[in-house]
Amino acid sequence: MPTVTTPPPPDLTDLRARLKSVGQSHVLNFHDRLDPVAQRALEAQIDAIDLESLPSLIDRYVKTRPQFPLPEAIQPAPYFERGGSGWDIGAARKRGQDLLRSGRVAAFVVAGGQGSRLGYEGPKGCYPAGAVTGRPLFHVMAEAILGAKDRYAVRVPWYIMTSPLNHAATESFFKEHGFFGLNPEDVRLFQQGVMPSFDAATGRMLLASPGEIATNPDGHGGSLKALHTSGSLADMRRRGVEIISYFQVDNPIVNALDPVFIGLHADKSVSSGEMSSKMVPKANAAEKVGVFCSSGEGPRKGRVEVVEYSDLPAELAQATNTDGSLRFVAGSIAVHLLGVGFVEKLNTDARFELPYHRADKKVPCCDPTTGEPQSPQANNGVKLERFVFDALPLCERSVVLETDRTEEFAPIKNATGADSPESCSRIQTERAARWLEAAGVKVPRKPDGSPDCVLEISPRRATTAEELKAGERPASVERGIRLAW
Ligand code: UTP
């Protein structure tokens, strides 16, 4: 009979010394009480953390509140106007279409967030978003990719970033739904990294339970690292992909593969092809969106960057041009194009390390001395996240393209009010109504001008008014109808 031997428990002397030297010994306080499986899991969790970097991280972001420096001699970033004045929109479209047709472009959605504001159980991508069909966000986006496949006769790979919190559920969802008609070989799900959550008062890592450190996904900026560590960049190279079309899971009307934007990004006369962005004019000075700015002088002169609304001084947010329009008007909608080479560079050159942003949150945890669970009533924890737009100032020449809010931006962030399922459905209907009217179809409207119906156009059918006009469309729209096309 073969004898089964249990491996001896690892010697923790070194690990204890390393933890002590960085002031984090408490994470092993309950180690002796855990069963061997839980012990190994905790050791693996600690092993994955860059312990030696913690003291400086904690000093910089947890014990102090970092102020983000504004760009030197801050000025609004220039942008390409939607109407195409001063640039050749047709040439950009043609260039983008050629790149799509030759398989140079991949779609990339970041879907690792916790979606806490919406309060939906499960990955946000599974949330029903279609105004009429109730199709989940992932399904709507899959339709957009199928549309590009039809239009450009090409397989468009779709990369989906999840987090440890929702990866398994996301994967099951895709399998249950037969990948929404996509070839599973063209859909690649991978997980982003996590960061330990810290005790705001002491800077120590919080314990979720006696055997587990509390963690949070490392922000959408973590995608730039995860694209590399997951092997996705290598997969892109293998497929001949050069451009990554980045968007967020919460915006079902995103133009996921926009040839005009792709062509502008790839225009060497205006762009270094590293990272480009779309903007919408801010609705008002107080709107809570990041704003595209640039430095008027200094080492970053002329470089584009996003300044968060909370970091933009009120006098700048409210500043107006002579015609009364907002001076800092270009609001970020978190739609970007990234060069594969640029993301590779970010991962291989230490000078391109992105900063962290601090968020104060209620983090359920246990008492590090007694192990008793605690449900904080006030913010007790600090989460550190990276933001994707912090890569912008690392680009030589980054372009910003204006778009129209109703055409491309209807995020589902909150359960009610602004940026909610209700506002998203309204915008889907308004956009579809505009497109139908532009194609000569009469749409019933209420006295206040809003459509008297609910409409949804699949991005497989059309992603712009022109595409709808060029293809099949409903002959008429009845008052009060719910119409999905
Ligand atoms: P949000 O900033 O809206 O955060 O993310 P959230 O986690 O989805 O929602 P709240 O703030 O908890 O309510 C914007 C986009 O970035 C992704 C989200 O999935 C969403 O597509 N994201 C965010 C990640 O992929 N990873 C993260 O760590 C954070």
Residues whose N, C-alpha, C, O or C-beta is under 5 A from the ligand:
A	BS01	UTP	V110 A111 G112 G113 Q114 G115 S116 R117 L118 M161 P217 D218 G219 H220 Q248 V249 D250 K413
